[in-house]
Amino acid sequence: MSCDVCLYGADDVDNEFYSETMLAARKPHRCCECGQPISPGAMYQRATGKADGAMFSYKTCGICAEVRGVFHCGGAFYFRTLWGEMEEQAFEYLTTASECFRELSPTAKAVVLERWTTWKGLAGGPRGETEETR
């Protein structure tokens, strides 16, 4: 996928095997990226594999899986780091006119926009500003 604001992962990860599948939840789960519940019936991504001799399995809600799929441009990615990576690598360069942002579904756009706005500090004043410094 072509993207003008990218998350780049590590090149030093070597999975012995890796599989990801989109599934409808049969029971409640929790997203490894945003921590929100995944309700029965909701679509989520299950990723399983083995790296460095250890098995892993992660469940990612549909929105976080979509955001990762659109913004991740190369290298291996680490689970549980999506939103930290968005803050460190993408939010500074992101605009609503960005190709990546335009590729997202309306629901994913709303989540990214909410997190981006919070990161920028637009919800409560300039980033880093406190009541004492206003």
N, C-alpha and C positions, 0 to 999 in steps of 0.2 A: 504494500500500500504506500502510495506517495504521500508525504507529509512535509509541511514546511516548519513544523515545531516538533522536534523528535526527542524521545527518551532513548538513550543508548545504554545497553547493558554491558555486562562483563564479557570478555572474550575467553576467559580462563575456566569456564564451567564446562565440564564434560560429563553429560548424563550417560549412564550406561543404557538406559532406555527412558522414554518419555511418551506419554499419551495424554491427550485432552479431549474431552467430550462435553457437549452441551446436553444437559438433562433437565427434566422437570422434577422438582423436589417431591419426594414421597413423604418426607418428614421434615421438621424444622432443621435448618443448618444456620451457620453464621459465616458471613463473608470474611475471608482472610485479609481483604484489602481495606474495606471501610468499616468492618465490624458490625454492620447492620444485619438483622435477621433475614434469612432466606426462607420464606413461608412455603408450606406445601403447595404445589402447583406452579410455583415460580420457576422460571428458567435460571439455571446456574451452570457454570463451567466446573467440571471436576478434572483436575490435573493430577496424574500419578506418575511416578518415575523412581529412578534410583540414581543417586549421585554420590560420589565419594564413599561408596559402600553402604550408604543409608537409603532406605526407602522413604518416599515422601508422598503425601496426598494433600491437596489443597482444594477448597471450594470457594469459588469467586462468584459473586452475584452477577447477573446479566449486565448491569450498568458498568461495573468496574471491569468486567471482561471486555466489553465494547470499548471503553476508554483505553485500556491497555492495548487492545488490538489496533486501534487507530493511531495512537501516539508512539508505540514502540517501533523503532526503526532498525534495530540491529543489535547483535550480541544477545547473550542470554539475559533473561530478567530474573530477578529474585522476587518471590512471593512475599507479601506483607509489606511491600515498600512502594506501591504504586503512587499514593498521594504524596509521600515525601519526595519521590522523584519528580512528580509534577511540580511541586513547589521549587525544587532545586534546579530543574532543567527546563521546564516548559513555561511556567506562569509568567516569568519576566518577559517572554517574547510572544505570548499568546494574545491574540485579538479575536473579536467575533468575526473578522474577515479572514482569519487563518484558514487554509485549506483543511487542516485537521478538524478544526472546530465545525466547519460546514459539513464534514462527513458524518458527524454524530447524529443519532436519532434525537428528536426533540426532548425526550426524557433525559438522555445522557448529556445533552447540551445544558439543560437546566441544572444538573448536578455539578458539572464542570464550572458553569458560570457562578453558582453559589459558592463553591470552594475558592474559585479564582477571586471573586469579589471579597470574600473574607480575607484571603491572603493579601490582597492589595490594601486592605484596611478601609475599603470604601463603606463598609457597613457601620463603622463607628469612628471615622476620622482617619487621617493619614496613618500609615503603618508605623507602629512603634509609639504613637502619641498616646499619652495617658491624661487623665483628668488634671493631674498636677502640672503638665507641660502645656496645656491648652491656654 
